[in-house]
């Protein structure tokens, strides 16, 4: 426990640890919408015939989402982040495992930020 926390009155600590019902409701709603989207997508795909082209597009969708999220950040990044991006590309190319590549990238950016 930090010195700051030790000196806080108990009522302040209790308030900091309480859950706001609105926050709980928003998180629950997001979980329900996420689940409904996944189940709805699976239900829809079970009802239609999937062409080879659509199947290929769906197969690369997770990687495309990652690139869409990280691409703008990388464009404004420094040498540590660019070095980590190279590490991610090499790991993904060699292992064909995007999760391993992302973990390697996080470790690389932490290491490179310490060096640069």
Secondary structure, DSSP 4 states (H G I P E B T S, - for coil): --HHHHHS-HHHHHHHHSPPHHHHHHHHHHHHHHHHHHHHHHHHHHHSPPPHHHHHHHHHHHHHHHHHHHHHHHHT--HHHHHHHHHHHHHHHHH--HHHHHHHHHHHHHHHHHH-
